[in-house]
Each structure stands twice: as structure tokens, then as C-alpha cells.
């Protein structure tokens, strides 16, 4: 089955980077304000969901599921649940980080929910991509500038990191002590991360926002 791409309403600044993640057979679900990203992504909706408090409801075209404005699930969460119900097993979330912090955290939690359903999930933004690490070992190429392991739920134990500047053997990361930030793959090697108990979010950073801003202003990196 095709991958499900869920497009939400958070800002996307670098469409050319985000378009590199897309595949010709992707199934696009646009969530309310995410409709503003259609032109930038060069994509049309297969399904549109939302309460349309951020964007006018389109007339005709794709299938539309209109939601009430007072509800427990956000438009993005509803879209993910609906796509799981329809049998999708692979997910890419776009326009799901940045802007409102509450929505960003909720969408990061959605990655964990999809992982627990046995689905493959990734969230991509202008600088990075984020995916859960739980049952399976994940490999990280040296094209990644930095990578971070973040815990937003429970305690993760039995964490192994190899091929990295800061290796780890049987480590533990709790939500109140995030020491897995800004690791680096050893040049010429492939790093790996595995978790025996619990789950983490792996953030692969391909460029640094501060470095990019300094470059634009003609400054040296701090």
C-alpha cells in the first residue's frame, strides 16, 4: 500500500527540502490549514480533514471529512487514526512541527502512538526528521550533521549507541534528564541506536538553524 503523507498547518519554509521526502505514489491527507502547503509541495489532496477554522473548506475535488470544532482529537490526530483505519502502515508527517508548541508536542506524541500500532512513522521539518526508536535498531548515516535522542514518555532503558562520538551501552534516558542531545556520527561510519525497553524519538539534524542564519547575514558561526 502507498505511504500516507499527512500535511498539517505548521510553517514550512524550505519546500525544496521537504519535497525530497515525497514519493510518486504517496497518498496525501491535508488537515485544514495544511491546505496552504499544496502549491509548495506540488501535491494535491486525496483526502481533506478538518474543522476548517484555519482555512476555507474547498469546494469539490478530493474526499472531505468535516469535523466538529469541539472535539478531543486535533485534525492531525484524526487524520492519522482515519488512515490507520484505512489500512495504511507507513506515515510521513509534514507541517506538523513549529508554530504552536502545543500542536508540535502533540504531533511528536502521535509518532509514538503510530509506533505502538506497529506503523512506520516520520515527521520532517525544515532542518531535521524525527522518528520513534523502540523495537528495531535504527541506522544513522554520517550525512547527518547531529542527532539527538529525546524521551517524551516514560523511561527508556537498555539504550545502545555505536559508531557515534558519544557511544552508550545499556543506558537509560528519563523524561526529566535529556542528556542524549547533539551527538555526532563518526565520519566514514554508520551509527546505530537500539532501545530494549520503552521508546525514544530520534531527531536527525541535517543543518543548524543558527549556522544558516549566520551564513545569510555573512557572519562566522558562533
N, C-alpha and C positions, 0 to 999 in steps of 0.2 A: 504493500500500500504506500501511497505517496506520503511525504512528510507534511505535517501540519505546521504552518507558519502563522503565529498569532501576532497581530500588529496592534499595539496599544498607543495611547496618546502622548507618551513622554517625548521630549525633544529628540530628534535625530539630526546631528549637524553634518555628518560625513556620509552621505548616501552612497558614494562610490565605494567606500569600505564595506558598508553593510551589504551592498548588492553582491559582493563576492561570496557571501554565505548562501545565496539563493540558488535553487535548482530549477530546471525547466518544468519538472512535474510537481512542484510544491502546490499544496492546497492552502489558499490564503483565507484566513479569517480576520477581518478588520473589526476592531472594537471601537465603536463610537468615534471619539476624537482621533483614533488611529487612521481614519479615512483620509486625513490630511496628508498622510505619507504615501498615498497611492502613486502620485506622479514621481516623487523622488525615488521610490523603489522600482518604478517601471512595472508595476504589478496591478492586476485587477482582482477584485474580491470574488471568491467563490461563495463565501458566507459572510454576512454582516450581523453582528450582535451589538446590542447596547440599549440604553435608555434615552439616548440622543439628547443628553443635557449639555454635551460639548460640541456637537456637530449636527447639522440638519439631517434628518432622515432622507436617504436617497429615494428617488422615485424610479421603480423598475430595476431591471438588471438582475443582480445577484439575489440569492435567497436571503431574507431578512428575518431575524428573530428579535422582536422588540421586547425589551424588558421593562418592568416597573422601576421607578426611580427609588422607591423604598424597598430594599432587599438586603439579604445577608451577603451574597457574593458580589464582588465587583464584576464589571463587564468582562474583564480578562479572565477571572476565575471561572465565570460561567462558560466562557468560550472554551477553556481547557476541559472542563467537565463534559461539555457537549461533544467535543472532539474525541475524548476518551470513549464516550458512549457510542460514537460512530465507528469506533474500532481503530483509530489512529494510535500508532505506537512510538512515533518519533516526532519531537516538537522543537521548534525554534521560536523564541520569544523576542520580538523587536519592539522598539518604542516602549519598553517596559521598565526602564531604569532612568533616573534623572527626573527633574521636575519635582513633584510632590514626593517627599521622603516616605510617607505612609504607604503610598502605592508601590514604591520601589521595594520596601521591605516585604510587603505582601506578595509581590511577584517573585522575590527571592525564595520566600516560603513555598510558593507554588512549585518551584523546581523540586523541592523535597517531596511535595505531595505526588508529583508525577513520577518521581523515582520510586516511591513506595508502591505505586500502581504497576511497577515493572516497566515503565516507559523510559525512553531516552529523551533527555531534555537539555537545552542550552539557551541561555539568554545572551544576546550580543548587543553591545553599545559602541559608541564611537572609539573607545580605547581598548576594549577587552571583550572576552567572552567568559561566561560563568556556567559551570555545570556541577551537578552533585557528584560526590565520590562516596560510594558505600560498598557494595558487594564486589565490584570488579576493580582491578588495578588500572590506573589511568597513566598513559604515557604523555610526556611533555617535551616537545622539540626545542632545540636551542634557538629557534627563531623567536621564541617568546622572550620579551625583554625582562619581565619579572613575573613571578607567580606567587599567589597568596592562597593560604588555606584558612577559611573562615568558618566559625561554628556559630550558627544561629538557633540551634535546637539541641538541648540535652548535652551529653558528654560523649565525645568520640575517643575511642581507645584503640590501642594496637596500631598506631599510625606509623607507617614506614615511608621514608623519603630517601630515594637513592639518586645518584647522578646529579646532585644539586650542591650548591655552595654550602648550604646548611642542611646536612643529612639528619635523619631521625630514625630511631629504631625502637618500636614499641611505645611511641609517645602518646600523650593524652592532651587534648585541647578542649577546654571548657568554654562556655559562653562568656564567662567573666575574666578570661585570660586569653587574649587573642595574640599569641606570640608567633603565629605562622604567616606573618605578613612580609612581603618583599623578599622572597627567596629568588635564587637565580639558577638556571640550568648551567652546568659546566660546559663551556664551549666545546663543540665537537661531540658531545654526548647527548643522550636522551634521558631525561629524568623520569622517575616513576613515583606514583603515590598510591598507597593502599591503606584501607581502614578495616580493621577487624570487627569493630563494634561501633554502632552509631553511624553518622554521616557528616560530611563536611561539604562546603562549597569551594570548588577550585576556581579561582579567578586567574586567567591568563592575560597579562597586560602586554600589549604589543607596542605601545608608545606612552610616554609620560605627558599628561596634560600640561604640567608646568614647563617641561622642556620645550613642548610645542609652542607655548605662549612666548617663552623667551626667544625662540627662533624667529617667530613672527615679528618680534619687536627688535630684533638684531642684537639681543643680549646673549652673553655666555651663560650656560647652565649654572645654577647656584650650587 
